[in-house]
Amino acid sequence: MVIEWLQFRVPPEQRERFIQLDEEIWTPAIAKYPGYQGKAIWISPTAPDEVAFVIHWASREQWFSIPAEELAPTEAAFEAAVDFDYELLLSREYQVRRFPSS
């Protein structure tokens, strides 16, 4: 399993709207692809201007097999819906470390 970590800075008063728009636009767009296993949204009580999306993929190959030209309309729809400034702070990839069973 691999994790796609996306961390954003958003105006605190727009945080819930940002999360809602992601759920309405991005989640259905990526959920239809093989390998998508779910998404968790993390918010911090001490950093109300930050939102982290933790997206679970079965494999890196499945995640990266999504054609960019299919994601472009989703990105355009999201940008059109968001009527406030936000910033991508961090985009990372993690692998889930598994230990052998004994």
C-alpha positions in Angstrom: 0.0 0.0 0.0 1.1 3.5 -0.7 -0.1 6.8 0.8 -0.5 10.0 -1.2 -0.2 12.9 1.3 -1.4 16.3 0.3 -1.3 19.2 2.8 -2.9 22.5 2.1 -3.2 25.9 3.6 -6.7 27.4 3.4 -8.4 30.3 5.1 -9.7 29.0 8.4 -13.2 30.2 7.6 -13.1 28.2 4.3 -11.7 25.0 5.7 -15.0 23.1 5.8 -16.0 24.3 2.3 -12.6 23.2 0.9 -13.1 19.7 2.4 -16.7 19.6 1.1 -15.6 20.6 -2.5 -12.9 18.0 -2.4 -15.4 15.3 -1.4 -17.9 16.4 -4.1 -15.3 16.8 -6.9 -12.1 14.9 -6.3 -13.2 11.9 -4.4 -15.6 10.5 -6.9 -13.1 11.2 -9.7 -10.3 9.1 -8.2 -12.5 6.5 -6.5 -13.5 5.0 -9.8 -9.9 3.9 -10.5 -8.5 0.5 -9.6 -6.2 0.7 -6.6 -8.1 3.5 -4.8 -8.7 2.3 -1.2 -10.0 5.4 0.5 -9.2 8.8 1.9 -8.8 10.3 5.3 -9.0 14.0 6.0 -6.9 15.3 8.8 -7.4 18.7 10.5 -5.6 20.1 13.5 -7.1 22.0 16.4 -3.9 24.0 16.6 -3.6 24.8 12.9 -7.0 25.8 11.6 -5.6 26.9 8.3 -4.2 23.5 7.4 -5.9 20.4 5.9 -4.2 17.1 5.1 -5.6 14.5 2.7 -4.3 11.0 3.2 -5.2 8.9 0.2 -4.7 5.2 0.3 -3.7 3.3 -2.9 -3.2 -0.4 -3.3 0.0 0.2 -5.3 2.1 3.0 -6.7 1.6 1.5 -10.2 -2.2 1.8 -10.0 -2.0 5.3 -8.6 0.3 6.5 -11.3 -1.6 4.7 -14.1 -4.3 7.4 -14.0 -3.9 9.4 -17.1 -3.2 13.1 -16.5 -5.6 14.1 -19.3 -8.4 12.4 -17.3 -7.5 14.3 -14.1 -7.3 17.7 -15.9 -11.1 18.2 -16.1 -11.4 17.4 -12.4 -8.7 19.9 -11.5 -10.5 22.5 -13.6 -13.8 21.8 -12.0 -12.3 22.1 -8.5 -10.5 25.4 -9.4 -13.8 26.8 -10.8 -15.7 25.8 -7.6 -13.1 27.2 -5.1 -13.6 31.0 -4.9 -10.9 31.6 -2.3 -7.1 31.3 -2.3 -5.4 28.1 -1.1 -1.9 26.7 -1.2 -0.5 23.2 -1.6 2.1 23.1 1.2 3.3 19.5 0.8 2.8 16.6 -1.6 4.4 13.4 -0.5 4.4 9.7 -1.1 4.8 7.1 1.6 4.9 3.3 1.5 3.3 1.4 4.3 6.0 -0.6 6.0 5.0 -4.2 6.8 7.0 -6.4 9.1 7.2 -10.2 8.4 4.9 -12.4 10.6 6.7 -14.6 13.0 
